[in-house]
């Protein structure tokens, strides 16, 4: 029975952490989050054992103040690193030790799942493909690590393994898919590092697909936020898996360890992690109205602490920032001069909608910069400059400007005349 109990521990801890955490009445937990756990007869605590609150205080890290913050009153959080990112722009709104390379524990599995999702989208893998569980991948019935509990030499579909990685944080599922795709964990780690480099994760080195401890296995809060942003941007096909609260496979049901999924309906991902070295870690994403924020907490002292700190960051972020549109799509913001064309100019407009996340009440100014030596032919939609947004005199974002109309190249005679006029400065 010991092993069976371990299957339900993740659900218990996730629900307990969320149910105990303070939250607004509008974000009240659902039935699973508030249902009291059943227990066997309580065992009296030893006299020498301190109360739970006192023990938590002893284990708590000192509050870590923001070293970057775009709005006032950013929280100080007791973790080794933390970060808040605006999803749309990728802009870091507040952070502390964001570039410090730390053990990421099972947050590693975000890269494992991301690579699987890419392979599914490209057709390299199919959801129904069968994957064999090798002896290396097999979890030997231990509760010392997170597992999907796949039987030795059994087979599971790719989509079930993906759920096992995301929801159950299965080390066995991660190893099995790594061996299926790359022949070995080491071979899969090469794919992980190549993808990390492509995404711009400059403080990350992956050694395995699970996050099990290795001195060389590191990532940073900023890098993990970049990865989370890429997963969300991947589309609607697989990101909803990160919001699923439980998954049952082979008769074993386990719950998602992300406590915020049970207490905050705006949270729809992403991943938890924990080892003795990495502490308790959590990457979350929350969308409220037109704003989506990503949080990263690395190395705090308990499951509830990582949930509470994520909740604090989200509350501060949504309360301190707002979306603004400095320029409407289709609005002409300038006129670019064109040489050697049938027309002398082309209007400059935004190529795509442009929304900024700025501190509430802060005014935004824009500055247009157009290419100086633009020559025909110019295609409609070709980039011909950029617009820079500033707030309080500091750049906060920029967007490309494109040609609203096509400018064809002039004929030979007209072009000769234009060359002559340009020579004389006309």
Secondary structure by P-SEA (a helix, b strand, c coil): caaaaaaaaaaaaaaaaaaacccccccccccccccccccccccccccccccaaaaaaaaccccccccccccccccccccccccccccccccccccccccccccccccaaaaaaaaaaaaaaaccccccbbbbbccccccccccccccccccccccccaaaaaaaacccccaaaaaaaaaaccccaaaaaaaaaaaaaaacccccccccccccccccccccaaaaaaaaaaaaaccccccccccccccccccbbbbbcccccccccccccccccccccccbbbbbccccccbbbbbbbcccccaaaaaaaaaaaaaaaaacbbbbbccccccccbbbbbccccccbbbbbbccbbbbbccccbbbbbbbbccccccccccccccccbbbbbccccccbbbbbbbccccccccaaaaaaaaaaaaacc
